[in-house]
Amino acid sequence: MTLAELLAALPPRTADAAFPAHLLGAFRRHAITFCNGLTDMATRVFWFQSRTFTIDLRLPDGAATPPDLRQGWVGDTRWDAAASEMSWDIASSYQPHDQWPEPARLVAIGNSVIEFAPSGAYVEDWRQQAATGALLGLRLVAVTDRGDGARRPRDGGLIVAGAQIALAIARAPEAGIDDYEVSVALDGDRVTWSTQPPRVGAAILDGAFALEPDGSVTLAQATRTLHFAVDAHVPEMAFGITTACTPAAADWWRREAAHLARHAVPLR
């Protein structure tokens, strides 16, 4: 079955998470400002969040980013409610070491999530890309090689947030550094950005999905079958694009809208 057919056939599974629902979905980084006064608004950075795991892609020079500067990973999410901080357990990533070891202190405003490094090293401005649509989180647990028929553990995941899709497949133990794939498709099913430049423009998902009797999901491809556990499935979700304010703040906006909204537009 296709992805659309899978979404129609898959039973709902709650997206209730330990962290605020505003953090679920697909985010593009608008900017990062460092404590030394420098700001980066050019690096392509994407953060996809399911109920228990994250997919992350960072490309300083887009498709021209050399292998030693590409970053991409999948990680289990941990939430510290008292500190409003998110942390990640990353078993492997495109690079051989974790380049972002700090937790993230997260504050939502409108369609933006502002991330503060507890050390004071930087602050990031993330923008939600999804508005409505399905939320699907599938965690990759194994790959079966069609050549020898062996099923081997493999890290990775698939997250769908509205029209946005992210796919992560960790490298096989015997593979080189550039075998690690993190790809995203924005507003469609074709790869927009990837740690694997030849994948840009190709279908992000090839093969046929199947819903297995035990509730797991497989994706049969030409040379392998991917095995996923279902992390979350909300057939129709309203992603966080606004936040609440006090009645006084709402009145202030209405009174001053002619000035405040003069040049204001949604930013994605």
Backbone hydrogen bonds, N-H to C=O, Kabsch-Sander energy under -0.5 kcal/mol:
donor,donor_aa,acceptor,acceptor_aa,energy
6,L,2,T,-2.4
7,L,3,L,-2.6
8,A,4,A,-1.6
9,A,5,E,-1.8
10,L,6,L,-2.6
13,R,233,H,-2.8
23,L,20,P,-2.0
24,L,21,A,-1.9
25,G,49,Q,-2.0
27,F,47,W,-3.0
28,R,127,R,-2.4
29,R,45,V,-2.3
30,H,28,R,-0.5
30,H,125,D,-3.3
31,A,125,D,-1.2
32,I,40,D,-1.6
33,T,123,V,-2.7
34,F,38,L,-3.1
35,C,121,A,-2.1
37,G,34,F,-2.0
40,D,32,I,-2.6
41,M,39,T,-0.5
44,R,59,L,-2.2
45,V,43,T,-0.7
46,F,57,L,-2.7
47,W,27,F,-2.6
48,F,55,I,-2.9
49,Q,25,G,-3.0
50,S,53,F,-2.8
54,T,75,G,-2.6
55,I,48,F,-2.3
56,D,73,W,-2.5
57,L,46,F,-2.3
58,R,71,Q,-3.1
59,L,44,R,-2.9
62,G,59,L,-1.3
64,A,61,D,-1.8
65,T,62,G,-1.7
69,L,66,P,-2.2
70,R,66,P,-0.8
70,R,67,P,-0.7
71,Q,58,R,-2.2
73,W,56,D,-2.1
74,V,92,S,-0.7
75,G,54,T,-2.0
76,D,89,D,-2.3
77,T,52,T,-3.1
78,R,87,S,-2.9
80,D,85,E,-3.0
81,A,79,W,-0.8
84,S,80,D,-1.3
85,E,80,D,-1.7
86,M,104,A,-2.7
87,S,78,R,-2.8
89,D,76,D,-2.5
90,I,88,W,-0.7
91,A,89,D,-0.6
94,Y,72,G,-3.1
99,Q,97,H,-0.6
104,A,86,M,-3.0
105,R,116,F,-2.4
106,L,84,S,-2.1
106,L,104,A,-0.6
107,V,114,I,-2.3
109,I,112,S,-2.7
112,S,109,I,-2.1
113,V,126,W,-2.3
114,I,107,V,-3.4
115,E,113,V,-0.5
115,E,124,E,-3.0
116,F,105,R,-3.0
116,F,114,I,-0.5
117,A,122,Y,-2.3
120,G,117,A,-2.3
123,V,33,T,-2.0
124,E,115,E,-2.7
125,D,31,A,-2.8
126,W,113,V,-2.6
126,W,124,E,-0.6
127,R,28,R,-2.9
128,Q,111,N,-2.7
129,Q,26,A,-3.6
130,A,26,A,-0.7
131,A,132,T,-0.6
133,G,237,M,-0.9
135,L,234,V,-2.3
136,L,160,V,-2.5
137,G,232,A,-3.0
138,L,158,L,-3.2
139,R,229,A,-3.0
140,L,138,L,-0.6
140,L,156,G,-1.1
141,V,227,H,-3.0
142,A,227,H,-1.3
143,V,152,R,-2.7
144,T,225,T,-2.7
145,D,143,V,-0.6
145,D,150,A,-2.3
146,R,223,T,-2.2
149,G,145,D,-2.0
152,R,143,V,-2.8
152,R,150,A,-0.6
154,R,141,V,-1.3
156,G,140,L,-0.5
157,G,168,A,-2.4
158,L,138,L,-3.0
159,I,166,A,-2.4
160,V,136,L,-2.7
161,A,164,Q,-2.8
162,G,134,A,-2.9
164,Q,161,A,-2.0
165,I,185,A,-2.4
166,A,159,I,-2.5
167,L,183,S,-2.7
168,A,157,G,-2.9
169,I,181,E,-2.6
170,A,155,D,-2.5
175,A,172,A,-2.1
179,D,176,G,-1.7
180,Y,177,I,-1.2
181,E,169,I,-2.4
182,V,180,Y,-0.5
183,S,167,L,-2.6
184,V,193,W,-2.6
185,A,165,I,-2.8
187,D,185,A,-0.6
188,G,163,A,-1.5
191,V,202,A,-3.1
192,T,184,V,-3.2
193,W,184,V,-1.5
195,T,182,V,-1.8
199,R,196,Q,-2.6
200,V,197,P,-1.7
201,G,191,V,-2.3
202,A,199,R,-2.2
204,I,189,D,-2.8
208,A,220,A,-1.8
209,F,1,M,-3.1
210,A,218,T,-2.0
212,E,210,A,-0.7
212,E,216,S,-2.6
215,G,212,E,-2.3
217,V,228,F,-2.1
218,T,210,A,-2.4
219,L,226,L,-2.1
220,A,208,A,-2.7
221,Q,219,L,-0.6
221,Q,224,R,-3.1
225,T,144,T,-2.2
226,L,219,L,-2.5
227,H,142,A,-2.7
228,F,217,V,-3.3
228,F,226,L,-0.5
229,A,139,R,-2.6
231,D,137,G,-3.2
231,D,229,A,-0.5
232,A,137,G,-1.6
233,H,13,R,-2.4
234,V,135,L,-2.8
237,M,133,G,-2.9
239,F,131,A,-2.5
239,F,237,M,-0.8
241,I,239,F,-0.8
250,A,246,T,-2.2
251,D,247,P,-2.4
252,W,248,A,-2.3
253,W,249,A,-2.3
254,R,250,A,-2.2
255,R,251,D,-2.6
256,E,252,W,-2.3
257,A,253,W,-0.8
257,A,254,R,-0.6
259,H,256,E,-1.4
260,L,256,E,-3.1
261,A,257,A,-2.6
262,R,259,H,-0.9
268,R,266,P,-0.5
